[in-house]
Structure formats: structure tokens, C-alpha cells
Amino acid sequence: MTWKELCVPLLLSLLQPCTQSLKPYDLLYDNGIEAYYKNEYQKVVDYMEGSLHSYHQLRLTKIRCRLGCKERYPMELKPRFWGLSFFNVMLSRAACVTKCEEGSLGTLSVHRVSEDIKSEFYRRIPYNFLQRAYFKLNQLDKAADAAHTFFMANPEHMEVQQNMKDYKISSNTQLVDREQCSHIEEYYDGVKLYDTEQYRLAIERFEEALKQYYQADAECRAMCAGPHKFDEYEYVEYSASLYEAIADHYIQILACEHECVRELSTRPGRLSPIENFLPLHYDFLQFSYYRVGEHVKALECAKSYLLFHPGDRDVSENVSFYESLLPEYMDPGDIKPRNEAMQFVSRHILESEVLQSAAAGLGFSYHEPDFWITGGDRQDENRNPSGTQIELTDVTGLLSGRKAVQKIDRQLREGGPLLYQGVKLVFNSAHLNGTQRVQLDNVISEEECRELRNVANMITLAGDGYRGKTSPHTPNEKFEGATVLKALKFGNDGFIPMKSARMFYDVSEKARRIVQSYFMLNTTLYFSYSHLVCRTALQGQQDNRNDLSHPIHADNCLLDPEANECWKEAPAYTYRDYSALLYLNGDFDGGEFVFTEMDAKTVTSSVKPRCGRLVGFSSGGENPHGVTAVTSGQRCAVALWFTLDPTNRELERLQADEVIQMLDQESHGNMNINPRDEL
């Protein structure tokens, strides 16, 4: 199987420009959201479907143009004029791609979108809006497919399953994942057939899965050939020589292409890839071909698998066994691994060497993951047809170089003094069915709750603390927030009483001291982030609602329910150690705080908010949590995150400490400093 056979047929004929420009998908998406909040559901469907169409057409056009231009201008270098011939090919490809893309898309700059929008499409958020809009329009089949598509990438949204039941789709209706990865689906179809010993049918599926995998790999690598930034440089002042600039950009592209192995083996919405994904195709095939009597192909596939895992004892035994089954006139040495597997592995090894060499030479950091971790081996009796029994090595939890959350390395204690009179212990970890959890009441008074809610209603801004997104977790609620420093600034400017701003500061400090004391920490607990936040149910958006106000998550790691792990890596706030929520009211519907198991769906305990109630807990994967939907009213709380590492202290909190210190000194007449200077 060659590269040309894997590419889209007639690439060159597809390079002809079309006459109609493509509308930017981010603009259509924004229009769809605006229509949703106006309850204009037909417009929601039109805009969202249009945005998804543009999104897919944009990707298809880029792939088509880049692969087509690469085919049109092959890298045929002349040894004597290597530099000139190389750059001639590069310039020709660049002009070809630009002409091709502009011919189909129009002005390319209008199709540049923010990383946030890219993330929302990757997470299939448009389908969440679509399923609701189709439901409102009574188009239940389309609503169910949209809901199913969204759910496949958001398995923690278990409520969407209930939505699909509510659509009353008949049991024999096959739900469609509109964004399914065909190579993964073909692979799983093959596994099902293999498990039922339908080996010929399984072979067809695995062979089709391999064909589609290598085509997807070519497309993934083509998508890497776009603009990149070299993280180690400040681009405003970036100045590099010709070779430095080429090296910087090329290494970003190469690293992206190298990571396609992980991307193509990761199901939508999952953090961890399917272990040993590509090699397992050949593993299943080697035994399937053996069972249907095609020993040469079984040997080819077994040798292909050994390219990825040269030391695999089971498959090495199988190679010897298959060779013994060949006719006498055949030389086992003439049976080679498959060409596409040899080319793939050779390229992968060379890429790794180039990346590691470049990391050393250019001074950037690069860690090569173990892409072919063997924790995904088939553990069935069919894997070793020769009958040799091999002791299996336990490699559970080793997933492509990701760092799983380790057990807390400090002594876990709780039950320390609550420090303040009237604060009441309601439930400890045992009552809340977990580790390092506590529920307290009477942390603040009714009067303090009312005052802080007044502060919230006067100074919080929609989207504050959520990168400007007014509905960061659900389209059915509005989120508003403010920090302590912002409250002090408003107090200093006279928009709110300074005593009210000071109360926010004092209350959060009180909560910090209680959490530190109760969990009997031997070191200081520092603020990592403190936020006064209210979430308000949007009118007209609550019918048949089953989503969460805040999806199940952990505070210092990336929760992976399917792998039953929590990965302590960016973009998680890995430095957070403890979290606390101090509630200001309970006069709303829904909005319960819930702890779950790591599967993100088994609720272990729940807490109904009310004035003065505090929930504190350690921030790791031992405490997945979320918030049920707020279906009416407004839910307000002081959200606090803490760290044991002073280098990760909240900067705004340090500035607020200085302002408070100055205010205290000024009130005693010791200094004549205007705190506005600090603000």
C-alpha cells in the first residue's frame, strides 16, 4: 500500500478554485448562539448547521490543497544546486496552496478563529445547541442524532442520555454520530466480529480500518502545515536568521505530525488514547488470518507487529510457528512485514531522532512519549496460537507518557479546630463518602450573606473569571464574577461601601484559616484564586433541561472517566491542593454540589447550598465534583482554591493584602497613602 493509494483520488483535479467563498464558521456560530438566546430556534438550526458545514469545508479544503500541491510539486532535489531546488519546490508549493485555498475560501484572514472557538468545535458544543433547537422544532430524529453526537465527545454529560429518551425515539432507530472517526469505528467493528469468531468478516473490517487510518494520518499531517508559534520566543521582538526561522517553524510542524499517532488513537472527548492502537490491528489480523488458513498473511502481520514491539515474546513465538506452517518451497525470509507498516515505523523513528536532536541543538524541551505502550495487548487465549504460555507484565496505568495523579504524599488528617465560635461541623469525610471532605455550617451570618450578595449584584461582570464567556459551562445559565482586588477597587472608587469590599476579603481569609486548621496541615495554605461568583438560570431556557451547571471535574488534574484516571498536566491547575465553596444563599432551584466517583456519574454525596454553608476538600482526582443545573433563581458563592506552594500564590491576592495593610495603617493615622495608587 503506497502513499498515493491512501490519498484522496484525483487530488490534482480538485485544486480548481470554486467561485463562491465560504462563510467563516465562527461568525455563523456566534449568530447561532445569539438566535438561541432569542428563542429563534429555526435560525439556530440554520446558523449552527451552516457553521458545522463551513468548519468541515474549511478543513477539507486545506487538506485537499496541501496534499494536492505536495503531489504537484514533488521534492526532486538536484545535488549540485540542492538549496535552489529545495526552495524552488517550497515556493511553488506555497503559491499553489495560497491560490487553491483563496479560490475556495476567499480571503484567508477571515477564517482565522480563536483557540476558544476551535476548542468548542473540538468538544462538539454546536451539537448541544442543535439538539435543543431541533427538540423545540419537534424534529426529534435530528435532535436525537445531535444529542448523540454531542454525548460521544462529552461522556460526563450523562443527562444527555435522558434527553434522548425524552425525544421518544423508537428502540430500533440507529442513532448517528455525525462526527464519527471512521477508522476507529471500523476497528471496533472488527473487534466485535473477532470476539464472535467471525474471522473473515473481522479481517475485512481490520483491513478497512488500516486503510482509513493511514489516510487519516496523511490528512492529520497535512493539517499541521499551517502557522505555528515557537513558544520559547517572544514574537513581538522575534528576530532570527534564515536557518533559525526555518528550523523553528519546521520543528513545530514536525512535532505536530509526530503527535498524529496520539490524535488518531484518541476517541472524541477522551484524554487518553487507545493503548497500542495501531499495532493491535496487526495483532488481531495475524491470528485471524491464521484461523482462516492464510499463513503467509498471518506471518506478514505478525512481523508487522514486531516492527512496533521487537521484543514481544508472544508474537515472536507466533512468527516461528507460522514459518513452520509454510510449504517447503517457500523461504520464510522472503516473507516481509507490510510495506505501509515498515514505512510508517521508519518515518516515526527518524522523526523522533530529529526532534530530540533539534531539542538539544535549539535549546527547547521535548519529551518523547511511548506511543506504543503495550498495556493494550490482547489478553486472550488466541494471541499465542502456538500454545506457548508467556507470563504477562502488569503495566496498568501507563498511557502514552501521561502523568497520572499520584496518591497524596502528605499525611491525611482532619478534625482540627474550627477556630471560630458558632461554626458547626455537619459532615466529615466518612459521612460524605470520600477522602479529605468536610461540610460546615454557620461560617458566616445571614447579614454577611446579604451584604456579599449585594456586592455581587453591584460589581460582578458577566464572564469574569471565565475568559469573558457569559455561559462557560452551559448555555442555560449566566455566570458573573469578581475578585477581591476588584471589590476593593470598587470600594475605593465609591461604587460600593468599602466595608462591604473589606468583608469579601475577610470572609475569604476566614474560610482559608478554617480549611487549613480543620485538615491539620503542617504548612501554610495560600490563596491560588478567590472568586465571588453567581450563576443565574436564564428564563425560557429551562424546559426539559437535563445538563449540569458545572460538569463533573477535578480541580488540579484532567479527569478521564473512561480510563478511571486524572491526569496531572496542563491545562489543569496542577498546583492547587485544596478547594472550598462558601455559599451565600439557598433560595433557588437546583444547583446542588455533588461529589462523584472517578467515572463522573456515580454520585457519592451531595450538598444543598444555603447561607453560611462551606464545603472544603482536597483538589485532586480523589474528589471529582460538579454542580447540578440551576433551573430558577440565582446561586451565589465565594469560590476559593488554595495551594501549599508559595510560588503559586494568587497575584491579585498579594496586591489586595497590600491594599488592606495600607487601609489599616491609614485608619490608625500612621500613613497618608492613597490606596488608589496600588489599585
N, C-alpha and C positions, 0 to 999 in steps of 0.2 A: 504494500500500500504506500504510494508516494504522496508527497505534499500536494501536488497538483490534483490528485484524485480526491483529496479531502476538501478542497476549496469549492466555493460556490461555482457551479458551471457557468461558462461564458462570462467571466468577470469583465473581460475587456469590452464586451458589448453593453455592459451595464454602466460603463463610465460616461455614457452620453448624458449631458445635462437635461433636466426637465425644465419646463417653463414656469411652473408655479412654485413660489417659495414656501417653505414650511413655517408655520407659526410657532413661536417659542413656547415650549411646553410649560415653563414656569409662569408665564403670563396667563395661559389658559387655566392652569391650576389655581392661581390666585383668584381669577374670575369665578371659578367653580366654588371656592370657599366662600367668597362674598355672596354668591347666589344662595348657598346653603344657609347662611345666617339670615337671609331674607325669605327663607322658606319657598324659594323658587326652584322646585325640585327638577322640573324638566330642563331648566338651564344648568342645574348641577350636573345632570347626566350628559348634556351636550358638551359642556366645558371639560368635565373630567374624562370623558371618553376621548375628546379631542386632545387633551394633554397627554393621555397614555399613547394615543396614535403618534403624536409628534415625538414623544420620548423614544418610542421604538424605531420610528423612521430615522431619527437623528442618529441613533446607534447603528442601524443597518447601513445608512449612507456612509458613515465614517469607515465602517468595516469594508464595505464594497469598494470605496475609493482607495483606501490604503492598501488592501490586498491586490486590487486591480493594477494600481500604479507600480507596486512592487513586482508584479508579473510583467508589466510592460517594459520596465527598465531593470533588468537583472543586473547583478553585481558581477560584471565581466571586466576584471581589472587587468591592465597591461603592466607587466613587471617593470618595464623601463620608466613608465610615467604613472606609477601607482597612485600618487597623490592627485594628479589631474583627473585620472579616470574615475577615482573614488568620488571626488567632489562633483564631477560631471553627472554621475549617477544620482547623487544626493540632490543636486539642484534640479535635475529632471523630474525626480520623484516629487519634490516639493511643489514644483509648478503644476505637475499633473494632479496632485491631491487637492491643491487650492482651487484649481479650475473645476475639478469634479465636484467638490463639496459646495462651492459657491453656486454652481449650476443647479444643484438640487435644493440647497438650503437658503440661498440668498446671502445677505450679509452675515458673515460668520459670527461677528461680535454680538449679535442679538441672541445667539444661542448659548452664550456663556451664563451659567447659573451658579448660585451659591452652593457651598458644600452642604448647607442645611437642607436645601431643596433636593439635592442629589440623595441625601440620606433618607428623606421622606419617601422618595420613589423606590429606593432600595428596600425600605421597610414596607412598601406597598400601601402606604397611607391613603392614596387616592381611592383604593377599593373600599376602604371603610366609609368614606363619604358616598361612594356609589351604591353600596348595599343599602344604606339608609334611604337614599333618594329613590332607588328602584322600589323599595318597600312602600314608600309614600305614594308612588305612582301605581302601586298594585301590580307590578311586574315581578312576580315572586320568583320565577325561574332565574331571571337575571340577578335578582337580589341575592339568591342563594349562591350562585356562582361567584359573585363579587365577594360575599362574606367568606366563602370557602377559600378563595384566593388570598384574601387578607389573613385569614386564620393560619394558613400554611406557613406564612412568614412571621406570624405573631402567636406562637402556641401558648404564650402565657395569658392571652385573652380568651380564657375558657368560656366566657359569656357569649362569644360569637356562635358557639355551638348551639346555644339556646336560641339565638336569633334564627339560625337555620331551621330549627324545629318550629319556631313560630311562623315561618314562611309556609309551613304545611306542604312541603314538597313531598310527593309520594315516595315510598321507600325504594321503589325500583328506578328512581331517577338518578342518573350518574352525575354527581357534582363535578364541575370542571375547574381545574386550577388553570386560570388563564395565563399564568406566568411560569408554568412548569418547566423544569430543566429536563429536556427530553433524554439526555444521556443518562441522568440519574434514574429517571422513570424506567427506561429500558433495562437498566442494571437490576433494579428491584423486581421487575417482571421476570427477569432471568432467574433470580434467586428463588422466587416463588415456584417456578417450574422445576428448578433443580431440587428443591425440597420435596416435591411430589414425584421425583424420579422420572420426569418427562424430559429426558436429556437432549433429544434432538430439538425440541422446541426451545429448551433453555439455551442451546448453542446459538440458535437464530437470534435470540434476544441479546445475549452477551456479545455476539459479533456486531450487531447493530449498535449496541451501547458503545463499543470501542470505536466504531466508525464515527459516531456522533461526538464522542469525547475528543477525538483528535481534531475534528472540525471545530468544536467549541474552543479547543486550545488555540488554534490558529486565529479565531475571532477575538479571543481574550487578549492575545499578544498584539493583535492589530490595534485594539483599544488602548494599549499602553503607549502608543506612538503619538501622544498629544503633549501639550505643555506640562512642564514639571518645575518645581522649585527645589533647589538644593538646600535642605534645612539648615546646614551648618553656616550659611551665608546670610547676611542682611542685604536684601536685594536693592534697597534704596541706594546703597553705596557699593554695590557689587561691581567689581572690575576684574576681568580675567583675560588671560591670553587666549589665543585661538584654541590651543590644545586643552587648556584648562576648561574653557567653556564647553567644548565638545565632550570632554570626559565627564564633566558634571552632569550634563544633560543625558548622555548615553547611559551612565550608571543608574540614573533614576529609571530610565526605560527598562534597562536590563533587570533591575530588581523587581520592577512591576511584572515583567514577563515571567521571571522565575517564580513569582508568587502565584501565577495562574494555576499551579499544581494544587495549592490550597483552595483557591476560589472555586475551581471546578469540582472539588470533592466536598464542598460545604453546602448543605441544603439551605434554602432561604430561611432567614430568621434565626439560624443557628450560629453559635460562635465557634464551635469546634468542628473540624472536617470529619468526614467518614474515614476511619482509620484504614490505612493501607489500601485506599480505594482503587487506584489504577492497577496495581499488581494483582489484586484479588480477581479481576476479570480473567487474567491468565490462569490463576489458581483454579477457579471454577471450570474454566474451559478444559484444562489438562485432564481432569477426571471425567468430565462429560464426554470428551472425545474418546477416552479410554473405554467408557461404558458402551459406546455405540460402535466400537471396534476400529476406530480410525487412529491407529497407534502412532503414525507419523505426525499427525496434527497434535496429538496428545504430547508427544515429545517436543515439538516446536513450542507449544505453550508452556510446558514445564521449564524449558531452557529460557524462555522469555521471562518467566517469573524470577528465575535465578539472576537475571540482569539486575533486578532491584534488590534481591536478597541473596548474594552469592553464598552465604554460609548457612542457608536453610537446610537442615539435615533431612527433614521430611521430603522435600521436593527433590533434593539430590538423590535420595533413595529411589524416588519415582523415576528420575531420569534413567538410572541404571536398570530399573525394572522394565521401562518402556523399550529401552535399547535391546533387552533380551527378547522382546516380542517381535522384533523386526525380522523380515526374511533374511536368509543368509547372504543373498546377493547385495543387500544394502549395507553401506558403510555408515554406522551411527555418527561418525564425524561429519558426514555430509549434511546431516540434519541440523540446521542452524536456528537460532531464535528468529522471531519475526522481524522483518526489516524495520517496520514502524517503531517497534519497541527498542531495537538497537539504536536507531537514530535519536529517539526521544531520550534515552538514558545517556547516550554520549553527549548530546547537547546539554542536558541537565548538569552533568558532571563538569563540563567545560564552563558553563555559566557560573557555577559555584566557585570554581577556581579563579575566574576573572573577578568576581565580586569580592572575594576575600583578598585577592592581590590588590585590587583597587582600594579596598578599605585600608590596607596597610600603607599604600602609597599616597593616597589623598587625605588620609587622616580622619575618615568618618567611621562611625561604628556600624558593624554589620555582624549579625549572628545567624549562622546557617541552621535552620530548623531541621529536624529529622522528618523529612516529608514522607518517608516510607516506614514509619514506625510499625512494628509487627504485632502490636496489640490487637489488630484487626484480623489476624489469621482465622481461618475457618477451623473451629474446634469440633469437627465431626469425623466419624469413622471412615468417611470416604476420602479424606485428604491424603491418606497413605495407602494406596491400593496394594502395594507390595506386602503389606501386613506388618511392617516394622513398627514397633511402638517407640515413640520418642517422648521423653519427658518434656513437658511444656514449661516454659518460663513465664512467671507471672509479671506482666508489665502493665497491669491495670493503672489507668490514670495518666499514662504517658501519651499526650496528644500533641503531636507536631510542635514540640518545643514550648507549648504554653505553660505558664506557671500557675498551677492550681493553688488555691488558698491552703496554706498550712494551718495546722492547729495553733491556737493562740499559745505563744511561748511564755506567757506570764502566768502566775498562779491565779486561778479564777476564784474570786471571793465575792461575797455580797453579805448584806445585812449590817453594814456600818451605820453610824448615827445619821439621822436625817437633819440635824443641825438647827432646824427652825421649829419653834413651838407651833403646834397645830397641824403640821404636815403629817399625813396619815399613810402608813403602808397598807395598800389594798391587796396586791398580789406580788409574790416573788417569782423567780424563775420556775420553780416547781409548779405553781398554780397556773402559770402561763405556758406550761408545757414546752420549755426550751432552756436555753443557756444564756446567762447574763441578761436577764429581762427583769423589769420592775414596773409596777403601776402604782402611782402615788396620787393622793387627793389633797386638796386644801393647800396647794403650793402657793397660790395667790388668792386674793379675796374677790368677791363679786364686784366690788368697787374698782379694783385694779383691772379686772377683766373688761368692764365697761369702758374704762379710760383707754385701755390699749386698743379696743375695738374702734373707739372714736379716732385714735391716732391712725389706725389702719385705713379708715374711711376717708381721712383727710390727706394722707401722704402717699399711700401705695399707688403704684402705677401698673397698668396692665402690662404683663410680660416682664416686669422687673424681676431679675434673678433667673429668667428663663430665655435669655438671649433675645428678648423683645417679643417672644411668642405669647400671644394672649391666651392661647389654648394649647399648651405644650404637650399635654398628656391625653386629652380628649377634646373633641370638637363641641362637646355639650356643656362645657364649663369655662368660665373666665377666671384666669389667675392674676392676682395682683400682689405685689410685694414691696418691701422696703427694708433696708439695712439699718443698723443702729446709727452709723455715721450720717446717713441721710436724715434720720429722725432728728438728730442733734442739729443738723444744718437748718432744717425747717423750724426747729425751736429757736435757733439763733436769729433767723430771719423774721420771726414773729408770726409764722403761719400756724403754729401750734404752741401751746404753753410749754415752756422749757421743762417744767416739772413732769409733763407727760412724756417728753422725749427722754428725760432722765429715768423715768420709770421703766421704759423699754430696756435701757442699759442695765438698770439694777436688777430687774426681773431675770434677764438672761444670765447675769452673773450669779444670781441666787440658784438658778437651775444648774449651772455648771458646778457650783460647790456641792450641791446635793448629790449629783451624779458621781462626782469624784469621791465623796465620802461614803456613799452607800455601797459602791463597788470596791471600796477599801483599796484604792490604788496607791501605790507607794511612791508615785511621782505626780507632778502637776499635770492637770488636764488643761490643755489650751484650746481656745476657740479656733476652729477651722473655717466655719462660716455660720453666721447667725442671720435669720431672716424672719421678718414678720410677714406672714402670707395668708391671704384669704382666697378661697375658691368659691365661686358663685354659680349656681345652676342657671343656665340660660333658658328663658321662657320659650316654649314652643319646640324645645329640643329633647324633651324627656319622655315622649311616648315610646313605649316598647324598648326602653333603653336597658341594656344589659352589660355595658362596658364598665371599666373601672375608672375612678377618678385619677388614680395613680397606679399604673401597672405594677405587678409584683417585681421587686428588685432587691438588691443588697447595696449598701452604701459605700463599700470600698472595693468591690470586685464586680465582674461582669457575670451575672447569673446565667448559667446554661442548664435549664431544667432537664433537657434530654440526656445530657451527659452526667447529670446529678453532680455538677461541679460549679465552682465560682472562680473565675479566672482573675487573678490579681494583676491586672495590667491596664494600661491606658485604653480607653478614655476614662476608666473608673478613677475615683478619688482614693487611690490606694493608701494614702497617709491617714485617712480617717480611722479612728479607733472606737469612738462611742458616739451615739446619737441620742437626741431627746426631742420630744414634742410636747409643748406646753399649750394646752387648749384654752381658748378664751370663751367658748360658748358651746351650746348643745342644741340650740333652737333651729334645727334644720333637719331635713330628711336624708337618710343615708349617711355617707361619709364616715363609716366605721373604719378604724385602723385594724388591720389583720396581719398576724404572723402566719407563715405557711412553711411547709417542708420545702426542700430544695427543688421539688417538682413544680413549684409555683402554683399548685392548685389544691393541695391538701391543707386546709386551714387548721392550724393548731390552737389558735386563740384569737379573740377579737376584743377590741376596746371601744366602747361608745364614748366619744368626746363629750366633755362638759367643762364648764368654767373651773379652772384651777387644777385640772387633772393632768398629770405628767406621765408619759411613757418613756422610759430610758432603756437602752440596750446597746450591746456591742455591735459594731458596724459591719461585721464580716458576713460570710456566707452561711454562718450558723443562724442568722436571723433574717431570712427573706421576709419582706413585708410590702404592703400596699394599702390603698385606700379604696373602699367601695364607692360607687357613684353617689355624688351629692345631687339628689333629684329635685330638691327645692330648698330655697334659702341660701344663706352664706355661712361657710365654715371658716373660722379664723384660728390661727395658732402661731406660736413662736417656734420656729423650727431651728434646731441647733445641732451642729456637728462639731465634734471635738477631736483633737489629736494629742498624742503623747510626745510628738516630735516638735520641739520649739521652732525648728527651721521652717515648719509649715503652718505657722500661726497666721491668722487672718490679718492682712494688712490694714483693712478698714477698722478692725477692732483695735489695733495698736494706735491708730490715729484717734479713734474715739476715746481710748484711755487717756491720751494726752489732753484732749479737749476737756474731759471730765476733771482731770487733775488741775487744769488751769481754772476751770469754773470754781472748783473747791477753793483754790488759793485766792481767787478774786473775791469770793464771798466772804473770806476772812480778812480781806484788805491787805493781803501780802503782796499782791502783784496787780499791776494795771495793764493787763493783756486782753486784747480783744480776741475771743475765740474764733471770730470770723477769719482771722489770718490763718488759722490752722485748717479751717474748712474750705 
